[in-house]
């Protein structure tokens, strides 16, 4: 039976989009009873993601024509190793967040806030939007999926209705809408030039002329605004730090990766011939700027969630280093595969680590009744599991062995040294040291004795254990890196092997 379920043609890709949408609609209809759907829906979503990954491992990359209609009339979904990896990462984080959030939105809490009604539909629509981005192979439908993410993410930021979070949500919305308009303009230019929107058709037809380059540049700029890469990061810290804890975990772990994923698909799958040395080095410079600038700002913060939010700005910078490390040259580059794999592995390893860190931080803030670092003194005695989870996640973000973050940064570092681009190696090493500085600053607060005993609100060990489990996944990615590494190689673009151009 199992081989039949994993056969090519079994629509696990379609199910990964349809299921969360169906659960979202059911959550709206059920109202206060929606919480009974949460764990079954999340677990079934995880099973579907794992089945899709097993299908790719068994049979390789393949396309699914929705409704049986092939492009350019129909829409295709692309299920390869990269898409399957992100489906699984999304499912892991979403299951953790669902388990953590279930008690936050029980009927008793619903009388106190509108979040109880809105969170679960938004959560599952966001999950569906993420999966649609990772599986999409049509530029316009990818735009629709991005807009689903924008609407749900902005609504999640504004869930508590406070003035400061509403202001952060509006700023986020403005950045996201400008990014969407830029992306859509680029899509229109490509359609006018080639009469196609399917990624495969565009890859076969695209030539590096002025219109194509302009479209690629405009789309990339819009997607960078959504990714919050330096210097377009101004909306991210207040939005992610001000959102409810489960929303912060989803936004920093997953949502900002979706737009980066499309940047990578655009340049490696569709327009590799249009990449130049100058373009690749510009991407790298933005990434290095994000690493240094985001880390320095994280060092200055006195609010715990702002430290983690600025850490996200810094960690996103590593993703853009894979562009100059895959380079743009006439000859094949043997280090390109390591750079591409390192960048994608970092995106995967960062997701559970950052989700764990935000969930642990939310529990600490709940226990202290204060989001500042100072009241956290000695909290390691009261919340040992949450503090341990934060520490494990910090190991991955710093790039220390045996974590998934170490594996990713090791691949990027070796690619930088092999290619002779030592300046990117310096940025990677500096980022690790700066991450250690701002994270040890927080960890130190957990261990020092408080100046005076402060009352703590009791926090359930089950909630702490969920944060610990997600942090453990980030470590497991390093200990058992062979399977995700092999999965990423299935269906990888040619430019990820021989280099851009």
C-alpha positions in Angstrom: 0.0 0.0 0.0 2.8 2.4 0.9 4.5 2.4 -2.5 1.1 3.1 -4.1 0.6 6.1 -1.9 4.0 7.5 -2.9 3.6 6.8 -6.6 4.0 9.7 -9.0 0.6 11.2 -9.7 -0.7 10.9 -6.1 -1.5 14.6 -5.5 0.2 15.2 -2.2 1.3 18.7 -3.5 -2.4 19.6 -4.1 -3.4 18.2 -0.7 -0.8 20.3 1.1 -2.6 23.5 -0.2 -6.2 22.3 0.0 -6.1 20.8 3.5 -5.2 24.0 5.4 -7.7 26.0 3.4 -10.4 23.5 4.2 -9.5 23.7 7.9 -9.5 27.5 7.8 -13.0 27.5 6.4 -14.2 24.9 9.0 -12.6 27.1 11.7 -14.7 30.0 10.6 -17.9 27.9 10.6 -17.2 26.3 14.0 -16.4 29.4 15.9 -15.5 28.6 19.5 -15.2 24.9 18.7 -12.5 25.4 16.1 -9.9 24.5 18.6 -10.9 20.9 18.4 -9.8 20.9 14.7 -6.4 22.4 15.4 -4.2 19.4 16.3 -5.9 16.9 13.9 -5.6 19.4 11.1 -1.9 20.3 11.9 -0.9 16.6 12.3 -2.6 15.7 9.0 -0.8 18.6 7.3 2.5 17.3 8.7 1.7 13.8 7.4 1.0 15.2 3.9 4.2 17.2 3.9 6.2 14.1 4.9 4.5 12.0 2.2 5.3 14.7 -0.4 9.0 14.6 0.7 9.0 10.7 0.6 7.5 10.9 -2.9 10.3 13.1 -4.1 13.0 10.9 -2.5 11.4 7.8 -4.2 10.7 9.2 -7.6 12.5 12.5 -8.1 11.1 15.9 -9.0 7.9 16.1 -10.9 5.1 18.5 -12.0 1.4 18.3 -11.4 -0.9 19.9 -13.9 -3.9 21.2 -12.0 -7.1 20.0 -13.6 -5.1 18.2 -16.2 -4.5 21.4 -18.2 -0.9 22.0 -19.2 0.7 25.5 -19.5 0.2 28.0 -20.9 -3.5 27.3 -20.5 -3.3 25.5 -17.2 -1.4 25.8 -14.0 1.4 23.6 -12.8 2.7 22.8 -9.3 6.4 21.9 -9.1 7.4 19.3 -6.4 11.1 18.9 -6.2 13.6 18.5 -3.3 13.7 22.2 -2.5 9.9 22.5 -2.4 9.5 19.3 -0.3 12.1 20.5 2.2 10.2 23.8 2.8 6.9 21.9 3.0 8.3 19.8 5.8 9.9 22.8 7.6 6.6 24.7 7.4 4.7 21.7 8.8 7.2 21.2 11.7 7.0 24.9 12.7 3.2 25.0 12.2 2.6 21.9 14.3 4.7 23.4 17.1 2.9 26.8 17.0 -0.5 25.1 16.8 0.2 23.0 19.9 1.6 26.0 21.7 -1.4 28.3 20.8 -4.3 25.9 21.4 -4.8 26.9 25.1 -4.2 30.6 24.3 -7.5 30.8 22.4 -9.8 28.7 24.5 -13.4 30.0 24.9 -12.6 31.8 28.2 -10.0 33.8 26.4 -12.3 34.5 23.5 -14.4 36.8 25.7 -11.4 38.9 26.3 -10.0 39.4 22.8 -11.0 39.1 19.2 -7.9 37.1 18.6 -9.6 33.9 19.6 -11.9 34.0 16.6 -9.4 35.3 14.0 -6.2 33.4 14.8 -7.0 29.9 13.6 -8.5 30.9 10.2 -5.5 33.2 9.7 -3.1 30.5 10.8 -4.3 27.9 8.4 -4.7 30.3 5.4 -1.1 31.4 6.1 0.0 27.7 6.0 -1.8 27.2 2.7 -0.2 30.4 1.3 3.2 29.2 2.3 2.7 25.9 0.6 1.4 27.5 -2.5 4.5 29.7 -2.7 6.8 26.7 -2.3 5.0 24.6 -4.9 4.0 27.3 -7.4 5.4 27.3 -10.9 3.4 30.2 -12.4 4.4 33.8 -11.7 0.8 35.2 -11.4 -0.4 32.5 -9.1 2.7 33.0 -7.0 1.6 36.6 -6.7 -1.8 35.4 -5.4 -0.1 33.2 -2.8 2.1 36.1 -1.7 -0.9 38.3 -1.2 -2.5 35.6 1.0 0.6 35.7 3.1 0.6 39.5 3.3 -3.0 39.7 4.4 -2.7 37.0 7.0 0.6 38.2 8.3 -0.6 41.8 8.7 -3.8 40.7 10.4 -1.8 38.6 12.8 0.5 41.5 13.7 -2.6 43.6 14.5 -4.5 40.9 16.5 -4.3 42.4 19.9 -5.5 45.8 18.7 -3.0 47.9 20.6 -2.0 51.2 19.1 1.7 50.3 18.7 1.0 47.0 17.0 -1.6 48.6 14.7 1.1 51.2 13.7 3.6 48.3 13.1 0.9 46.5 11.1 0.3 49.5 8.9 4.0 50.0 8.2 4.2 46.3 7.3 1.2 46.6 5.0 2.7 49.6 3.2 6.1 47.8 2.6 4.3 44.6 1.6 1.9 46.4 -0.9 4.8 48.3 -2.5 6.7 45.0 -2.8 3.6 43.4 -4.3 3.1 46.2 -6.9 6.8 46.0 -7.9 6.6 42.2 -8.3 3.4 42.4 -10.3 4.9 45.1 -12.6 7.8 42.8 -13.3 5.4 39.9 -14.0 3.5 42.1 -16.5 6.8 43.0 -18.3 7.7 39.4 -18.6 4.3 38.4 -19.9 4.4 41.2 -22.4 7.8 40.1 -23.6 7.3 36.3 -23.7 3.5 35.7 -23.5 4.0 33.1 -20.8 4.0 33.0 -17.0 5.0 29.4 -16.3 8.5 29.2 -14.9 9.5 26.3 -17.2 8.3 28.1 -20.4 10.0 31.3 -19.3 13.3 29.5 -18.6 13.2 28.1 -22.1 12.4 31.4 -23.8 14.1 34.1 -21.6 17.1 36.0 -23.0 19.1 38.6 -21.1 17.7 41.7 -23.0 16.8 45.1 -21.4 13.1 44.2 -20.8 14.0 40.9 -19.1 16.7 42.5 -16.9 14.3 45.4 -15.9 11.6 42.9 -15.0 14.0 40.8 -13.0 15.3 43.9 -11.1 11.8 45.2 -10.3 10.5 41.9 -9.1 13.6 41.3 -7.0 13.3 44.8 -5.4 9.7 44.1 -4.5 10.5 40.7 -3.1 13.4 42.1 -1.1 11.1 44.5 0.6 8.9 41.6 1.6 12.0 39.7 2.8 13.1 42.7 4.9 16.7 42.5 3.7 18.9 45.4 4.7 18.2 48.3 4.1 14.5 47.5 3.5 14.2 46.0 7.0 12.6 48.9 8.9 9.1 47.2 9.1 10.3 43.9 10.5 11.4 44.5 14.1 8.4 46.4 15.3 6.0 44.0 13.5 7.5 40.8 14.6 8.3 42.0 18.1 4.8 43.5 18.6 2.8 40.5 17.2 1.4 37.9 19.5 4.0 35.2 20.3 2.7 32.5 18.0 2.4 35.0 15.2 6.0 36.2 15.8 7.2 32.6 15.5 5.4 32.0 12.2 6.4 35.4 10.7 10.1 35.2 11.5 10.5 31.5 10.9 8.6 31.1 7.7 6.8 34.1 6.1 9.9 36.2 5.3 11.5 33.0 3.7 8.7 32.8 1.2 9.7 35.9 -0.7 13.4 34.9 -0.5 12.4 31.5 -1.9 10.9 33.3 -5.0 14.0 35.4 -5.4 16.1 32.2 -5.5 13.6 30.5 -7.9 13.6 33.6 -10.2 17.4 33.9 -10.6 18.4 30.2 -10.4 15.5 28.7 -12.3 14.3 31.4 -14.7 16.9 34.0 -15.3 20.3 32.5 -14.5 21.7 33.8 -17.8 20.8 37.4 -16.8 22.9 37.3 -13.7 26.1 39.3 -13.8 29.1 39.6 -11.5 27.8 43.0 -10.4 24.3 41.7 -9.6 25.7 38.8 -7.5 28.1 41.0 -5.6 25.3 43.5 -4.9 23.2 40.7 -3.4 26.1 39.6 -1.3 26.8 43.2 -0.1 23.2 43.5 1.0 23.4 40.2 2.8 26.7 41.2 4.6 25.2 44.5 5.5 22.2 42.8 7.0 24.4 40.4 9.0 26.5 43.2 10.5 23.8 45.9 10.9 21.1 43.6 12.2 23.6 42.1 14.8 24.8 45.5 16.0 21.2 46.7 16.5 20.3 43.4 18.3 23.2 44.2 20.7 21.6 47.5 21.6 18.1 46.3 22.4 16.6 46.1 25.9 13.4 44.3 24.9 13.8 40.5 24.5 11.5 40.2 21.4 13.4 43.1 19.7 16.7 41.2 20.2 15.2 38.2 18.5 13.6 40.3 15.7 16.8 42.1 14.9 18.5 38.7 14.9 16.1 37.7 12.1 17.3 40.7 10.1 20.9 39.5 10.6 20.2 35.8 9.9 18.4 36.6 6.6 21.6 38.2 5.4 23.3 34.8 5.1 20.7 33.7 2.6 21.9 36.3 0.1 25.5 35.3 0.4 24.8 32.3 -1.8 24.4 34.5 -4.9 28.0 35.8 -5.1 29.3 32.4 -3.9 27.5 30.7 -6.8 29.0 33.6 -8.8 28.7 34.6 -12.4 31.5 33.3 -14.6 32.0 31.7 -17.9 33.5 28.5 -16.5 31.7 25.9 -14.2 32.3 26.6 -10.6 32.7 23.4 -8.4 31.9 25.3 -5.2 28.5 26.6 -6.5 26.6 23.5 -5.3 27.9 23.9 -1.8 27.0 27.6 -1.7 23.4 27.0 -3.0 22.9 24.1 -0.6 24.3 26.1 2.3 22.0 29.0 1.7 18.9 26.8 1.5 20.0 24.7 4.4 20.4 27.8 6.5 16.8 28.8 5.6 15.6 25.4 6.8 17.7 25.3 10.0 16.8 28.9 10.9 13.0 28.2 10.9 12.7 25.8 13.9 15.4 27.7 15.8 13.7 31.1 15.5 10.3 29.7 16.2 11.6 28.0 19.3 13.3 31.2 20.4 10.1 33.3 20.0 8.0 30.8 21.8 10.5 30.5 24.7 10.6 34.3 24.9 6.8 34.6 25.0 6.8 32.2 28.0 9.4 34.3 29.8 7.6 37.5 29.2 4.4 35.9 30.5 6.2 34.7 33.6 7.8 38.0 34.3 5.0 40.3 33.1 7.7 42.4 31.4 9.4 42.2 28.0 12.6 43.9 29.1 15.9 42.0 29.6 16.4 43.3 33.2 13.5 41.4 34.8 14.7 38.1 33.3 17.5 37.9 35.9 17.4 34.4 37.4 14.5 33.1 35.3 16.5 30.0 34.5 15.5 28.7 37.9 11.8 29.2 37.2 11.6 28.2 33.6 14.5 25.8 33.0 13.0 24.1 30.0 12.2 27.3 28.2 15.7 28.7 28.9 17.3 25.5 27.7 15.2 25.7 24.5 16.4 29.3 24.0 20.0 28.2 24.5 19.7 25.3 22.0 18.2 27.7 19.4 21.0 30.1 20.1 23.5 27.3 19.3 22.1 27.0 15.8 21.8 30.8 15.2 25.5 31.2 16.2 26.5 28.4 13.9 28.0 26.1 16.5 28.2 22.4 16.0 26.4 20.1 16.0 23.4 22.2 14.9 21.8 22.7 11.5 23.1 26.3 11.5 26.6 25.0 11.7 26.1 22.8 8.7 24.7 25.6 6.7 27.4 28.1 7.6 30.1 25.6 7.1 29.0 25.0 3.5 28.8 28.8 2.9 32.2 29.3 4.5 33.9 26.6 2.5 32.4 27.9 -0.7 33.7 31.4 0.1 37.2 30.1 0.7 37.2 27.8 -2.3 36.1 30.6 -4.6 38.7 33.0 -3.2 36.1 35.4 -2.0 37.5 35.8 1.5 35.5 38.9 2.2 32.3 36.9 2.4 34.1 34.4 4.7 34.9 37.4 7.0 31.2 38.4 7.0 30.2 34.8 8.0 32.7 34.7 10.8 31.9 38.2 12.0 28.2 37.3 12.0 28.8 34.2 14.2 30.8 36.3 16.7 28.2 39.1 16.8 25.4 36.5 17.2 27.3 35.1 20.2 27.6 38.6 21.7 23.9 39.5 21.6 22.7 36.0 22.5 25.1 35.5 25.4 23.9 38.8 26.6 20.4 37.3 27.0 21.6 33.9 28.2 23.6 35.7 31.0 20.4 37.2 32.3 18.9 33.7 32.7 21.7 32.6 35.0 22.6 35.6 37.2 21.0 36.1 40.6 18.2 38.7 40.6 18.8 41.8 42.7 15.5 41.1 44.5 13.1 38.3 44.4 10.3 38.9 42.0 7.0 37.0 41.7 6.7 34.8 38.6 3.5 33.7 36.9 3.4 29.9 36.5 4.0 28.6 33.0 3.0 25.1 31.9 5.8 22.7 31.3 4.0 21.4 28.2 4.3 24.8 26.5 8.0 24.9 27.4 8.5 21.4 26.0 7.1 22.5 22.6 9.7 25.3 22.4 12.3 22.7 23.4 11.1 20.3 20.7 11.5 22.9 18.0 14.9 23.8 19.2 15.8 20.2 19.2 14.8 19.9 15.5 17.4 22.7 14.7 20.1 20.6 16.4 18.8 17.4 14.8 19.2 19.0 11.3 22.9 19.1 12.0 23.2 15.6 13.5 21.2 14.0 10.8 21.9 16.3 7.9 22.3 13.6 5.2 18.6 13.2 4.4 17.8 16.9 4.1 21.0 17.4 2.2 20.1 14.6 -0.3 16.5 15.9 -0.6 17.8 19.4 -1.5 19.8 18.0 -4.4 16.7 16.4 -6.1 15.7 18.7 -9.0 18.0 21.5 -8.1 18.5 24.0 -10.9 21.5 23.7 -13.2 22.8 27.1 -12.1 23.1 25.7 -8.5 25.7 23.2 -9.8 27.7 25.2 -12.4 27.1 28.7 -11.1 24.9 31.6 -12.4 25.3 32.8 -16.0 
